[in-house]
Amino acid sequence: MLDLIARHDHFIKSFRVFLHEQEGKLFRFKAQIVFIDDSILHIKEYIFENQERKYAYHWTNFSEDLICRWDNTNHWTDILTFPHHKHLGDKVIESTEIFLEDVLNRIVKQLNS
């Protein structure tokens, strides 16, 4: 995780871990990244006993208005990448960005443009 943050450190103002627990196969992680434009990425990742992975990456501007949210909650069955999807405004669309590295690369690309 820290190497991932270090690779993008010139775009990151701060990084804070709220929860990092591992117990056997169980894993729980919550963190927040503040970027140079003061936008914020809220990170949640869980891995359960059966190795099922749940995630949500919620990116907001400084005012906490949604820019994009990536998650794999299984309620959008008509999306081609089900259960992986992203929320852009009122739209829910397919998403291949399913890991934090993918999301950070997308955000950094947008910040760099």
Gaussian input, Z-matrix of N, CA and C with variables (Angstrom, degrees):
# hf/3-21g

backbone

0 1
 N
 C     1     B1
 C     2     B2     1     A1
 N     3     B3     2     A2     1     D1
 C     4     B4     3     A3     2     D2
 C     5     B5     4     A4     3     D3
 N     6     B6     5     A5     4     D4
 C     7     B7     6     A6     5     D5
 C     8     B8     7     A7     6     D6
 N     9     B9     8     A8     7     D7
 C    10    B10     9     A9     8     D8
 C    11    B11    10    A10     9     D9
 N    12    B12    11    A11    10    D10
 C    13    B13    12    A12    11    D11
 C    14    B14    13    A13    12    D12
 N    15    B15    14    A14    13    D13
 C    16    B16    15    A15    14    D14
 C    17    B17    16    A16    15    D15
 N    18    B18    17    A17    16    D16
 C    19    B19    18    A18    17    D17
 C    20    B20    19    A19    18    D18
 N    21    B21    20    A20    19    D19
 C    22    B22    21    A21    20    D20
 C    23    B23    22    A22    21    D21
 N    24    B24    23    A23    22    D22
 C    25    B25    24    A24    23    D23
 C    26    B26    25    A25    24    D24
 N    27    B27    26    A26    25    D25
 C    28    B28    27    A27    26    D26
 C    29    B29    28    A28    27    D27
 N    30    B30    29    A29    28    D28
 C    31    B31    30    A30    29    D29
 C    32    B32    31    A31    30    D30
 N    33    B33    32    A32    31    D31
 C    34    B34    33    A33    32    D32
 C    35    B35    34    A34    33    D33
 N    36    B36    35    A35    34    D34
 C    37    B37    36    A36    35    D35
 C    38    B38    37    A37    36    D36
 N    39    B39    38    A38    37    D37
 C    40    B40    39    A39    38    D38
 C    41    B41    40    A40    39    D39
 N    42    B42    41    A41    40    D40
 C    43    B43    42    A42    41    D41
 C    44    B44    43    A43    42    D42
 N    45    B45    44    A44    43    D43
 C    46    B46    45    A45    44    D44
 C    47    B47    46    A46    45    D45
 N    48    B48    47    A47    46    D46
 C    49    B49    48    A48    47    D47
 C    50    B50    49    A49    48    D48
 N    51    B51    50    A50    49    D49
 C    52    B52    51    A51    50    D50
 C    53    B53    52    A52    51    D51
 N    54    B54    53    A53    52    D52
 C    55    B55    54    A54    53    D53
 C    56    B56    55    A55    54    D54
 N    57    B57    56    A56    55    D55
 C    58    B58    57    A57    56    D56
 C    59    B59    58    A58    57    D57
 N    60    B60    59    A59    58    D58
 C    61    B61    60    A60    59    D59
 C    62    B62    61    A61    60    D60
 N    63    B63    62    A62    61    D61
 C    64    B64    63    A63    62    D62
 C    65    B65    64    A64    63    D63
 N    66    B66    65    A65    64    D64
 C    67    B67    66    A66    65    D65
 C    68    B68    67    A67    66    D66
 N    69    B69    68    A68    67    D67
 C    70    B70    69    A69    68    D68
 C    71    B71    70    A70    69    D69
 N    72    B72    71    A71    70    D70
 C    73    B73    72    A72    71    D71
 C    74    B74    73    A73    72    D72
 N    75    B75    74    A74    73    D73
 C    76    B76    75    A75    74    D74
 C    77    B77    76    A76    75    D75
 N    78    B78    77    A77    76    D76
 C    79    B79    78    A78    77    D77
 C    80    B80    79    A79    78    D78
 N    81    B81    80    A80    79    D79
 C    82    B82    81    A81    80    D80
 C    83    B83    82    A82    81    D81
 N    84    B84    83    A83    82    D82
 C    85    B85    84    A84    83    D83
 C    86    B86    85    A85    84    D84
 N    87    B87    86    A86    85    D85
 C    88    B88    87    A87    86    D86
 C    89    B89    88    A88    87    D87
 N    90    B90    89    A89    88    D88
 C    91    B91    90    A90    89    D89
 C    92    B92    91    A91    90    D90
 N    93    B93    92    A92    91    D91
 C    94    B94    93    A93    92    D92
 C    95    B95    94    A94    93    D93
 N    96    B96    95    A95    94    D94
 C    97    B97    96    A96    95    D95
 C    98    B98    97    A97    96    D96
 N    99    B99    98    A98    97    D97
 C   100   B100    99    A99    98    D98
 C   101   B101   100   A100    99    D99
 N   102   B102   101   A101   100   D100
 C   103   B103   102   A102   101   D101
 C   104   B104   103   A103   102   D102
 N   105   B105   104   A104   103   D103
 C   106   B106   105   A105   104   D104
 C   107   B107   106   A106   105   D105
 N   108   B108   107   A107   106   D106
 C   109   B109   108   A108   107   D107
 C   110   B110   109   A109   108   D108
 N   111   B111   110   A110   109   D109
 C   112   B112   111   A111   110   D110
 C   113   B113   112   A112   111   D111
 N   114   B114   113   A113   112   D112
 C   115   B115   114   A114   113   D113
 C   116   B116   115   A115   114   D114
 N   117   B117   116   A116   115   D115
 C   118   B118   117   A117   116   D116
 C   119   B119   118   A118   117   D117
 N   120   B120   119   A119   118   D118
 C   121   B121   120   A120   119   D119
 C   122   B122   121   A121   120   D120
 N   123   B123   122   A122   121   D121
 C   124   B124   123   A123   122   D122
 C   125   B125   124   A124   123   D123
 N   126   B126   125   A125   124   D124
 C   127   B127   126   A126   125   D125
 C   128   B128   127   A127   126   D126
 N   129   B129   128   A128   127   D127
 C   130   B130   129   A129   128   D128
 C   131   B131   130   A130   129   D129
 N   132   B132   131   A131   130   D130
 C   133   B133   132   A132   131   D131
 C   134   B134   133   A133   132   D132
 N   135   B135   134   A134   133   D133
 C   136   B136   135   A135   134   D134
 C   137   B137   136   A136   135   D135
 N   138   B138   137   A137   136   D136
 C   139   B139   138   A138   137   D137
 C   140   B140   139   A139   138   D138
 N   141   B141   140   A140   139   D139
 C   142   B142   141   A141   140   D140
 C   143   B143   142   A142   141   D141
 N   144   B144   143   A143   142   D142
 C   145   B145   144   A144   143   D143
 C   146   B146   145   A145   144   D144
 N   147   B147   146   A146   145   D145
 C   148   B148   147   A147   146   D146
 C   149   B149   148   A148   147   D147
 N   150   B150   149   A149   148   D148
 C   151   B151   150   A150   149   D149
 C   152   B152   151   A151   150   D150
 N   153   B153   152   A152   151   D151
 C   154   B154   153   A153   152   D152
 C   155   B155   154   A154   153   D153
 N   156   B156   155   A155   154   D154
 C   157   B157   156   A156   155   D155
 C   158   B158   157   A157   156   D156
 N   159   B159   158   A158   157   D157
 C   160   B160   159   A159   158   D158
 C   161   B161   160   A160   159   D159
 N   162   B162   161   A161   160   D160
 C   163   B163   162   A162   161   D161
 C   164   B164   163   A163   162   D162
 N   165   B165   164   A164   163   D163
 C   166   B166   165   A165   164   D164
 C   167   B167   166   A166   165   D165
 N   168   B168   167   A167   166   D166
 C   169   B169   168   A168   167   D167
 C   170   B170   169   A169   168   D168
 N   171   B171   170   A170   169   D169
 C   172   B172   171   A171   170   D170
 C   173   B173   172   A172   171   D171
 N   174   B174   173   A173   172   D172
 C   175   B175   174   A174   173   D173
 C   176   B176   175   A175   174   D174
 N   177   B177   176   A176   175   D175
 C   178   B178   177   A177   176   D176
 C   179   B179   178   A178   177   D177
 N   180   B180   179   A179   178   D178
 C   181   B181   180   A180   179   D179
 C   182   B182   181   A181   180   D180
 N   183   B183   182   A182   181   D181
 C   184   B184   183   A183   182   D182
 C   185   B185   184   A184   183   D183
 N   186   B186   185   A185   184   D184
 C   187   B187   186   A186   185   D185
 C   188   B188   187   A187   186   D186
 N   189   B189   188   A188   187   D187
 C   190   B190   189   A189   188   D188
 C   191   B191   190   A190   189   D189
 N   192   B192   191   A191   190   D190
 C   193   B193   192   A192   191   D191
 C   194   B194   193   A193   192   D192
 N   195   B195   194   A194   193   D193
 C   196   B196   195   A195   194   D194
 C   197   B197   196   A196   195   D195
 N   198   B198   197   A197   196   D196
 C   199   B199   198   A198   197   D197
 C   200   B200   199   A199   198   D198
 N   201   B201   200   A200   199   D199
 C   202   B202   201   A201   200   D200
 C   203   B203   202   A202   201   D201
 N   204   B204   203   A203   202   D202
 C   205   B205   204   A204   203   D203
 C   206   B206   205   A205   204   D204
 N   207   B207   206   A206   205   D205
 C   208   B208   207   A207   206   D206
 C   209   B209   208   A208   207   D207
 N   210   B210   209   A209   208   D208
 C   211   B211   210   A210   209   D209
 C   212   B212   211   A211   210   D210
 N   213   B213   212   A212   211   D211
 C   214   B214   213   A213   212   D212
 C   215   B215   214   A214   213   D213
 N   216   B216   215   A215   214   D214
 C   217   B217   216   A216   215   D215
 C   218   B218   217   A217   216   D216
 N   219   B219   218   A218   217   D217
 C   220   B220   219   A219   218   D218
 C   221   B221   220   A220   219   D219
 N   222   B222   221   A221   220   D220
 C   223   B223   222   A222   221   D221
 C   224   B224   223   A223   222   D222
 N   225   B225   224   A224   223   D223
 C   226   B226   225   A225   224   D224
 C   227   B227   226   A226   225   D225
 N   228   B228   227   A227   226   D226
 C   229   B229   228   A228   227   D227
 C   230   B230   229   A229   228   D228
 N   231   B231   230   A230   229   D229
 C   232   B232   231   A231   230   D230
 C   233   B233   232   A232   231   D231
 N   234   B234   233   A233   232   D232
 C   235   B235   234   A234   233   D233
 C   236   B236   235   A235   234   D234
 N   237   B237   236   A236   235   D235
 C   238   B238   237   A237   236   D236
 C   239   B239   238   A238   237   D237
 N   240   B240   239   A239   238   D238
 C   241   B241   240   A240   239   D239
 C   242   B242   241   A241   240   D240
 N   243   B243   242   A242   241   D241
 C   244   B244   243   A243   242   D242
 C   245   B245   244   A244   243   D243
 N   246   B246   245   A245   244   D244
 C   247   B247   246   A246   245   D245
 C   248   B248   247   A247   246   D246
 N   249   B249   248   A248   247   D247
 C   250   B250   249   A249   248   D248
 C   251   B251   250   A250   249   D249
 N   252   B252   251   A251   250   D250
 C   253   B253   252   A252   251   D251
 C   254   B254   253   A253   252   D252
 N   255   B255   254   A254   253   D253
 C   256   B256   255   A255   254   D254
 C   257   B257   256   A256   255   D255
 N   258   B258   257   A257   256   D256
 C   259   B259   258   A258   257   D257
 C   260   B260   259   A259   258   D258
 N   261   B261   260   A260   259   D259
 C   262   B262   261   A261   260   D260
 C   263   B263   262   A262   261   D261
 N   264   B264   263   A263   262   D262
 C   265   B265   264   A264   263   D263
 C   266   B266   265   A265   264   D264
 N   267   B267   266   A266   265   D265
 C   268   B268   267   A267   266   D266
 C   269   B269   268   A268   267   D267
 N   270   B270   269   A269   268   D268
 C   271   B271   270   A270   269   D269
 C   272   B272   271   A271   270   D270
 N   273   B273   272   A272   271   D271
 C   274   B274   273   A273   272   D272
 C   275   B275   274   A274   273   D273
 N   276   B276   275   A275   274   D274
 C   277   B277   276   A276   275   D275
 C   278   B278   277   A277   276   D276
 N   279   B279   278   A278   277   D277
 C   280   B280   279   A279   278   D278
 C   281   B281   280   A280   279   D279
 N   282   B282   281   A281   280   D280
 C   283   B283   282   A282   281   D281
 C   284   B284   283   A283   282   D282
 N   285   B285   284   A284   283   D283
 C   286   B286   285   A285   284   D284
 C   287   B287   286   A286   285   D285
 N   288   B288   287   A287   286   D286
 C   289   B289   288   A288   287   D287
 C   290   B290   289   A289   288   D288
 N   291   B291   290   A290   289   D289
 C   292   B292   291   A291   290   D290
 C   293   B293   292   A292   291   D291
 N   294   B294   293   A293   292   D292
 C   295   B295   294   A294   293   D293
 C   296   B296   295   A295   294   D294
 N   297   B297   296   A296   295   D295
 C   298   B298   297   A297   296   D296
 C   299   B299   298   A298   297   D297
 N   300   B300   299   A299   298   D298
 C   301   B301   300   A300   299   D299
 C   302   B302   301   A301   300   D300
 N   303   B303   302   A302   301   D301
 C   304   B304   303   A303   302   D302
 C   305   B305   304   A304   303   D303
 N   306   B306   305   A305   304   D304
 C   307   B307   306   A306   305   D305
 C   308   B308   307   A307   306   D306
 N   309   B309   308   A308   307   D307
 C   310   B310   309   A309   308   D308
 C   311   B311   310   A310   309   D309
 N   312   B312   311   A311   310   D310
 C   313   B313   312   A312   311   D311
 C   314   B314   313   A313   312   D312
 N   315   B315   314   A314   313   D313
 C   316   B316   315   A315   314   D314
 C   317   B317   316   A316   315   D315
 N   318   B318   317   A317   316   D316
 C   319   B319   318   A318   317   D317
 C   320   B320   319   A319   318   D318
 N   321   B321   320   A320   319   D319
 C   322   B322   321   A321   320   D320
 C   323   B323   322   A322   321   D321
 N   324   B324   323   A323   322   D322
 C   325   B325   324   A324   323   D323
 C   326   B326   325   A325   324   D324
 N   327   B327   326   A326   325   D325
 C   328   B328   327   A327   326   D326
 C   329   B329   328   A328   327   D327
 N   330   B330   329   A329   328   D328
 C   331   B331   330   A330   329   D329
 C   332   B332   331   A331   330   D330
 N   333   B333   332   A332   331   D331
 C   334   B334   333   A333   332   D332
 C   335   B335   334   A334   333   D333
 N   336   B336   335   A335   334   D334
 C   337   B337   336   A336   335   D335
 C   338   B338   337   A337   336   D336

   B1=1.4616
   B2=1.5280
   B3=1.3299
   B4=1.4573
   B5=1.5270
   B6=1.3407
   B7=1.4592
   B8=1.5278
   B9=1.3132
   B10=1.4615
   B11=1.5287
   B12=1.3103
   B13=1.4724
   B14=1.5237
   B15=1.3230
   B16=1.4648
   B17=1.5291
   B18=1.3321
   B19=1.4699
   B20=1.5240
   B21=1.3292
   B22=1.4675
   B23=1.5301
   B24=1.3157
   B25=1.4660
   B26=1.5210
   B27=1.3172
   B28=1.4686
   B29=1.5334
   B30=1.3387
   B31=1.4608
   B32=1.5305
   B33=1.3320
   B34=1.4653
   B35=1.5228
   B36=1.3397
   B37=1.4606
   B38=1.5234
   B39=1.3453
   B40=1.4636
   B41=1.5222
   B42=1.3241
   B43=1.4530
   B44=1.5216
   B45=1.3257
   B46=1.4596
   B47=1.5276
   B48=1.3175
   B49=1.4588
   B50=1.5172
   B51=1.3312
   B52=1.4625
   B53=1.5215
   B54=1.3224
   B55=1.4619
   B56=1.5158
   B57=1.3062
   B58=1.4591
   B59=1.5190
   B60=1.3363
   B61=1.4580
   B62=1.5164
   B63=1.3040
   B64=1.4548
   B65=1.5159
   B66=1.3139
   B67=1.4535
   B68=1.5230
   B69=1.3150
   B70=1.4576
   B71=1.5105
   B72=1.3249
   B73=1.4693
   B74=1.5218
   B75=1.3302
   B76=1.4606
   B77=1.5273
   B78=1.3288
   B79=1.4651
   B80=1.5156
   B81=1.3409
   B82=1.4650
   B83=1.5242
   B84=1.3288
   B85=1.4638
   B86=1.5215
   B87=1.3264
   B88=1.4705
   B89=1.5200
   B90=1.3188
   B91=1.4558
   B92=1.5257
   B93=1.3195
   B94=1.4667
   B95=1.5203
   B96=1.3178
   B97=1.4631
   B98=1.5188
   B99=1.3238
   B100=1.4618
   B101=1.5263
   B102=1.3335
   B103=1.4554
   B104=1.5265
   B105=1.3281
   B106=1.4691
   B107=1.5246
   B108=1.3319
   B109=1.4634
   B110=1.5298
   B111=1.3428
   B112=1.4688
   B113=1.5247
   B114=1.3315
   B115=1.4577
   B116=1.5299
   B117=1.3270
   B118=1.4604
   B119=1.5237
   B120=1.3303
   B121=1.4528
   B122=1.5219
   B123=1.3266
   B124=1.4632
   B125=1.5268
   B126=1.3097
   B127=1.4655
   B128=1.5186
   B129=1.3474
   B130=1.4673
   B131=1.5139
   B132=1.3245
   B133=1.4604
   B134=1.5163
   B135=1.3235
   B136=1.4589
   B137=1.5257
   B138=1.3107
   B139=1.4567
   B140=1.5189
   B141=1.3325
   B142=1.4552
   B143=1.5283
   B144=1.3301
   B145=1.4720
   B146=1.5235
   B147=1.3263
   B148=1.4675
   B149=1.5353
   B150=1.3449
   B151=1.4694
   B152=1.5260
   B153=1.3375
   B154=1.4585
   B155=1.5215
   B156=1.3174
   B157=1.4648
   B158=1.5252
   B159=1.3044
   B160=1.4661
   B161=1.5223
   B162=1.3230
   B163=1.4613
   B164=1.5206
   B165=1.3176
   B166=1.4594
   B167=1.5233
   B168=1.3124
   B169=1.4590
   B170=1.5228
   B171=1.3020
   B172=1.4618
   B173=1.5276
   B174=1.3369
   B175=1.4598
   B176=1.5159
   B177=1.3270
   B178=1.4645
   B179=1.5246
   B180=1.3257
   B181=1.4572
   B182=1.5324
   B183=1.3065
   B184=1.4644
   B185=1.5207
   B186=1.3294
   B187=1.4667
   B188=1.5252
   B189=1.3291
   B190=1.4720
   B191=1.5266
   B192=1.3403
   B193=1.4619
   B194=1.5282
   B195=1.3139
   B196=1.4532
   B197=1.5227
   B198=1.3253
   B199=1.4627
   B200=1.5225
   B201=1.3385
   B202=1.4607
   B203=1.5221
   B204=1.3198
   B205=1.4638
   B206=1.5200
   B207=1.3293
   B208=1.4582
   B209=1.5191
   B210=1.3329
   B211=1.4603
   B212=1.5197
   B213=1.3316
   B214=1.4654
   B215=1.5261
   B216=1.3214
   B217=1.4569
   B218=1.5227
   B219=1.3229
   B220=1.4669
   B221=1.5268
   B222=1.3112
   B223=1.4633
   B224=1.5315
   B225=1.3202
   B226=1.4697
   B227=1.5296
   B228=1.3107
   B229=1.4653
   B230=1.5310
   B231=1.3235
   B232=1.4667
   B233=1.5296
   B234=1.3321
   B235=1.4635
   B236=1.5349
   B237=1.3253
   B238=1.4689
   B239=1.5262
   B240=1.3241
   B241=1.4710
   B242=1.5276
   B243=1.3311
   B244=1.4632
   B245=1.5330
   B246=1.3257
   B247=1.4642
   B248=1.5270
   B249=1.3382
   B250=1.4672
   B251=1.5256
   B252=1.3263
   B253=1.4624
   B254=1.5180
   B255=1.3235
   B256=1.4680
   B257=1.5195
   B258=1.3121
   B259=1.4591
   B260=1.5271
   B261=1.3136
   B262=1.4640
   B263=1.5196
   B264=1.3172
   B265=1.4521
   B266=1.5163
   B267=1.3215
   B268=1.4685
   B269=1.5254
   B270=1.3223
   B271=1.4619
   B272=1.5229
   B273=1.3179
   B274=1.4673
   B275=1.5200
   B276=1.3471
   B277=1.4622
   B278=1.5261
   B279=1.3277
   B280=1.4546
   B281=1.5286
   B282=1.3331
   B283=1.4549
   B284=1.5188
   B285=1.3156
   B286=1.4569
   B287=1.5334
   B288=1.3087
   B289=1.4690
   B290=1.5233
   B291=1.3298
   B292=1.4637
   B293=1.5238
   B294=1.3224
   B295=1.4636
   B296=1.5135
   B297=1.3219
   B298=1.4588
   B299=1.5269
   B300=1.3037
   B301=1.4665
   B302=1.5277
   B303=1.3257
   B304=1.4669
   B305=1.5320
   B306=1.3220
   B307=1.4706
   B308=1.5269
   B309=1.3287
   B310=1.4661
   B311=1.5260
   B312=1.3159
   B313=1.4668
   B314=1.5186
   B315=1.3281
   B316=1.4669
   B317=1.5395
   B318=1.3239
   B319=1.4662
   B320=1.5169
   B321=1.3197
   B322=1.4614
   B323=1.5202
   B324=1.3178
   B325=1.4613
   B326=1.5202
   B327=1.3203
   B328=1.4614
   B329=1.5336
   B330=1.3305
   B331=1.4615
   B332=1.5196
   B333=1.2997
   B334=1.4752
   B335=1.5205
   B336=1.3310
   B337=1.4803
   B338=1.5017
   A1=110.19
   A2=116.77
   A3=119.28
   A4=112.13
   A5=117.18
   A6=119.05
   A7=111.03
   A8=116.85
   A9=121.68
   A10=110.34
   A11=115.97
   A12=120.76
   A13=109.94
   A14=116.86
   A15=121.35
   A16=111.79
   A17=117.15
   A18=120.46
   A19=112.50
   A20=116.63
   A21=120.79
   A22=111.63
   A23=117.63
   A24=120.59
   A25=114.21
   A26=119.24
   A27=120.54
   A28=112.20
   A29=118.18
   A30=122.71
   A31=112.64
   A32=116.11
   A33=120.82
   A34=111.09
   A35=115.79
   A36=121.53
   A37=111.53
   A38=115.05
   A39=118.68
   A40=110.53
   A41=114.27
   A42=122.68
   A43=106.80
   A44=115.91
   A45=119.78
   A46=109.96
   A47=115.83
   A48=121.84
   A49=108.25
   A50=116.81
   A51=122.19
   A52=111.69
   A53=116.32
   A54=120.91
   A55=108.68
   A56=116.37
   A57=122.27
   A58=106.75
   A59=115.50
   A60=120.88
   A61=109.59
   A62=114.86
   A63=119.88
   A64=107.44
   A65=114.65
   A66=121.97
   A67=107.07
   A68=116.38
   A69=119.23
   A70=109.67
   A71=116.46
   A72=120.87
   A73=112.85
   A74=117.04
   A75=120.83
   A76=110.42
   A77=115.31
   A78=120.56
   A79=108.07
   A80=115.91
   A81=121.79
   A82=107.89
   A83=114.84
   A84=119.83
   A85=109.59
   A86=115.52
   A87=122.11
   A88=107.55
   A89=115.53
   A90=120.47
   A91=109.66
   A92=114.24
   A93=120.57
   A94=108.57
   A95=115.62
   A96=122.15
   A97=107.68
   A98=116.14
   A99=121.36
   A100=106.28
   A101=115.57
   A102=121.68
   A103=110.88
   A104=115.67
   A105=121.19
   A106=112.92
   A107=118.37
   A108=120.92
   A109=111.28
   A110=116.43
   A111=124.91
   A112=113.42
   A113=118.10
   A114=119.31
   A115=107.84
   A116=116.15
   A117=121.60
   A118=109.45
   A119=115.83
   A120=121.19
   A121=108.11
   A122=115.62
   A123=122.28
   A124=106.84
   A125=116.52
   A126=122.29
   A127=109.90
   A128=116.12
   A129=122.13
   A130=108.10
   A131=116.19
   A132=121.37
   A133=108.59
   A134=116.09
   A135=122.07
   A136=108.49
   A137=116.03
   A138=121.85
   A139=106.13
   A140=115.31
   A141=121.56
   A142=111.10
   A143=116.14
   A144=122.67
   A145=112.36
   A146=117.17
   A147=121.69
   A148=112.73
   A149=116.20
   A150=124.82
   A151=113.36
   A152=117.19
   A153=120.14
   A154=107.89
   A155=116.01
   A156=121.86
   A157=109.21
   A158=116.16
   A159=122.67
   A160=107.48
   A161=115.59
   A162=118.97
   A163=110.11
   A164=113.84
   A165=122.00
   A166=107.20
   A167=115.68
   A168=123.16
   A169=106.00
   A170=116.03
   A171=122.83
   A172=108.09
   A173=117.27
   A174=122.99
   A175=109.23
   A176=115.94
   A177=121.34
   A178=110.36
   A179=115.29
   A180=118.36
   A181=108.83
   A182=116.39
   A183=121.35
   A184=112.44
   A185=116.84
   A186=121.70
   A187=112.49
   A188=117.28
   A189=124.01
   A190=113.33
   A191=117.70
   A192=121.25
   A193=108.02
   A194=116.40
   A195=121.17
   A196=112.01
   A197=115.24
   A198=121.81
   A199=107.76
   A200=116.18
   A201=121.86
   A202=109.09
   A203=115.27
   A204=120.99
   A205=107.79
   A206=114.92
   A207=122.41
   A208=107.37
   A209=118.03
   A210=119.14
   A211=110.23
   A212=115.28
   A213=119.87
   A214=111.88
   A215=116.55
   A216=120.42
   A217=107.13
   A218=117.19
   A219=119.42
   A220=114.69
   A221=117.17
   A222=119.35
   A223=114.09
   A224=119.38
   A225=121.56
   A226=108.67
   A227=116.67
   A228=122.56
   A229=113.87
   A230=118.07
   A231=120.62
   A232=113.17
   A233=118.00
   A234=122.08
   A235=108.54
   A236=117.76
   A237=121.55
   A238=113.02
   A239=117.50
   A240=120.70
   A241=112.00
   A242=116.39
   A243=122.18
   A244=110.41
   A245=118.20
   A246=128.01
   A247=113.79
   A248=117.03
   A249=121.20
   A250=110.07
   A251=115.83
   A252=120.52
   A253=109.25
   A254=114.93
   A255=119.37
   A256=109.72
   A257=113.63
   A258=122.93
   A259=107.85
   A260=115.92
   A261=122.81
   A262=106.92
   A263=115.88
   A264=118.77
   A265=109.60
   A266=116.59
   A267=121.34
   A268=112.43
   A269=117.40
   A270=121.45
   A271=111.23
   A272=115.69
   A273=122.54
   A274=105.22
   A275=115.50
   A276=119.96
   A277=110.40
   A278=114.83
   A279=119.57
   A280=110.60
   A281=114.79
   A282=120.08
   A283=110.93
   A284=115.15
   A285=121.09
   A286=110.31
   A287=116.08
   A288=121.25
   A289=107.04
   A290=116.22
   A291=120.03
   A292=113.05
   A293=116.66
   A294=121.12
   A295=108.85
   A296=116.34
   A297=121.03
   A298=111.21
   A299=117.63
   A300=120.36
   A301=111.09
   A302=117.29
   A303=121.81
   A304=110.95
   A305=115.09
   A306=121.05
   A307=110.23
   A308=117.23
   A309=120.00
   A310=111.19
   A311=116.92
   A312=119.22
   A313=111.03
   A314=117.92
   A315=122.31
   A316=110.64
   A317=116.36
   A318=120.47
   A319=110.61
   A320=117.56
   A321=121.23
   A322=110.37
   A323=117.62
   A324=121.03
   A325=110.43
   A326=116.98
   A327=120.60
   A328=110.89
   A329=117.28
   A330=120.01
   A331=111.74
   A332=116.40
   A333=122.23
   A334=112.21
   A335=117.55
   A336=119.10
   A337=112.29
   D1=-47.35
   D2=-177.40
   D3=-64.29
   D4=-33.77
   D5=177.41
   D6=-67.13
   D7=-33.95
   D8=176.63
   D9=-65.39
   D10=-44.16
   D11=177.33
   D12=-64.01
   D13=-43.19
   D14=-178.65
   D15=-61.42
   D16=-36.11
   D17=179.28
   D18=-63.89
   D19=-25.00
   D20=-177.74
   D21=-115.88
   D22=19.63
   D23=-171.70
   D24=-62.22
   D25=-25.29
   D26=178.57
   D27=-73.25
   D28=-8.42
   D29=174.72
   D30=-107.37
   D31=-2.97
   D32=-173.26
   D33=-112.58
   D34=126.85
   D35=175.22
   D36=-83.89
   D37=-42.68
   D38=-179.11
   D39=-154.06
   D40=157.51
   D41=179.70
   D42=-140.47
   D43=128.36
   D44=-176.93
   D45=-135.63
   D46=131.24
   D47=177.30
   D48=-100.01
   D49=126.04
   D50=178.41
   D51=-97.78
   D52=-31.22
   D53=-176.99
   D54=-150.41
   D55=129.18
   D56=174.05
   D57=-146.33
   D58=100.87
   D59=-177.29
   D60=-130.77
   D61=136.22
   D62=173.01
   D63=-136.01
   D64=128.37
   D65=-178.65
   D66=-139.61
   D67=101.08
   D68=-174.00
   D69=62.77
   D70=-125.43
   D71=179.02
   D72=-85.13
   D73=-10.88
   D74=-179.85
   D75=-76.93
   D76=139.72
   D77=178.68
   D78=-142.74
   D79=132.64
   D80=177.57
   D81=-133.66
   D82=132.32
   D83=-176.90
   D84=-145.79
   D85=130.54
   D86=173.42
   D87=-136.73
   D88=134.10
   D89=-178.86
   D90=-152.93
   D91=174.37
   D92=179.06
   D93=-144.46
   D94=136.59
   D95=175.16
   D96=-119.05
   D97=131.10
   D98=172.91
   D99=-107.21
   D100=127.10
   D101=-176.90
   D102=-94.33
   D103=171.79
   D104=-175.51
   D105=-63.73
   D106=-20.70
   D107=177.00
   D108=-93.22
   D109=10.43
   D110=-179.14
   D111=70.68
   D112=9.70
   D113=171.07
   D114=-73.55
   D115=159.77
   D116=-171.72
   D117=-130.63
   D118=133.94
   D119=173.41
   D120=-109.86
   D121=117.56
   D122=176.01
   D123=-94.38
   D124=125.86
   D125=-173.01
   D126=-115.51
   D127=131.01
   D128=172.21
   D129=-136.16
   D130=127.08
   D131=176.21
   D132=-137.44
   D133=136.08
   D134=177.34
   D135=-135.83
   D136=139.39
   D137=169.96
   D138=-125.55
   D139=128.25
   D140=-175.19
   D141=-98.38
   D142=173.32
   D143=-179.03
   D144=-51.22
   D145=-39.76
   D146=-178.49
   D147=-82.07
   D148=9.30
   D149=-179.67
   D150=71.40
   D151=9.34
   D152=173.01
   D153=-65.89
   D154=138.07
   D155=-178.50
   D156=-114.28
   D157=131.34
   D158=173.66
   D159=-120.08
   D160=139.07
   D161=-179.94
   D162=-146.32
   D163=157.59
   D164=171.07
   D165=-152.38
   D166=126.38
   D167=175.82
   D168=-119.83
   D169=110.17
   D170=-171.47
   D171=-112.23
   D172=108.55
   D173=-175.86
   D174=-104.48
   D175=122.64
   D176=-178.71
   D177=-126.32
   D178=160.97
   D179=171.45
   D180=-81.16
   D181=-177.80
   D182=-177.13
   D183=-57.74
   D184=-31.53
   D185=-179.79
   D186=-84.74
   D187=6.66
   D188=-179.31
   D189=70.59
   D190=19.65
   D191=172.50
   D192=-80.37
   D193=136.93
   D194=-177.10
   D195=-63.98
   D196=130.12
   D197=168.83
   D198=-96.82
   D199=-51.56
   D200=178.21
   D201=-161.02
   D202=146.93
   D203=174.47
   D204=-132.85
   D205=125.31
   D206=176.38
   D207=-106.71
   D208=132.46
   D209=175.45
   D210=-159.54
   D211=173.89
   D212=179.73
   D213=-128.59
   D214=32.67
   D215=171.03
   D216=-64.64
   D217=134.56
   D218=-168.85
   D219=-90.66
   D220=51.32
   D221=178.62
   D222=-112.23
   D223=4.63
   D224=178.73
   D225=-116.43
   D226=68.19
   D227=-171.83
   D228=-66.62
   D229=-17.77
   D230=-179.24
   D231=-85.56
   D232=-4.13
   D233=179.05
   D234=-79.42
   D235=134.03
   D236=-177.41
   D237=-58.35
   D238=-32.46
   D239=-177.97
   D240=-95.36
   D241=18.42
   D242=-179.29
   D243=-45.47
   D244=133.38
   D245=6.16
   D246=-89.59
   D247=1.04
   D248=-177.98
   D249=-76.08
   D250=131.58
   D251=-179.56
   D252=-159.46
   D253=171.12
   D254=174.41
   D255=-138.16
   D256=151.72
   D257=179.43
   D258=-105.47
   D259=121.36
   D260=174.75
   D261=-123.70
   D262=104.50
   D263=-174.25
   D264=61.56
   D265=-127.47
   D266=179.23
   D267=-89.03
   D268=-1.51
   D269=-177.44
   D270=-92.62
   D271=146.24
   D272=169.77
   D273=-120.09
   D274=121.61
   D275=-175.49
   D276=-131.58
   D277=167.90
   D278=-179.86
   D279=-65.52
   D280=156.11
   D281=-178.99
   D282=-147.85
   D283=132.26
   D284=172.77
   D285=-102.38
   D286=-0.37
   D287=177.42
   D288=-87.78
   D289=95.24
   D290=-171.86
   D291=-118.01
   D292=-2.12
   D293=177.66
   D294=-124.98
   D295=157.09
   D296=-179.13
   D297=-55.41
   D298=-40.00
   D299=179.48
   D300=-58.93
   D301=-43.00
   D302=178.29
   D303=-60.53
   D304=-45.20
   D305=-178.05
   D306=-66.25
   D307=-44.94
   D308=178.70
   D309=-61.97
   D310=-41.41
   D311=177.72
   D312=-60.84
   D313=-41.03
   D314=178.87
   D315=-64.42
   D316=-45.08
   D317=-178.98
   D318=-65.22
   D319=-46.06
   D320=-179.92
   D321=-62.18
   D322=-39.77
   D323=176.64
   D324=-59.74
   D325=-42.41
   D326=179.76
   D327=-69.55
   D328=-40.06
   D329=178.56
   D330=-66.72
   D331=-28.75
   D332=-177.18
   D333=-81.59
   D334=-12.35
   D335=-177.12
   D336=-92.34

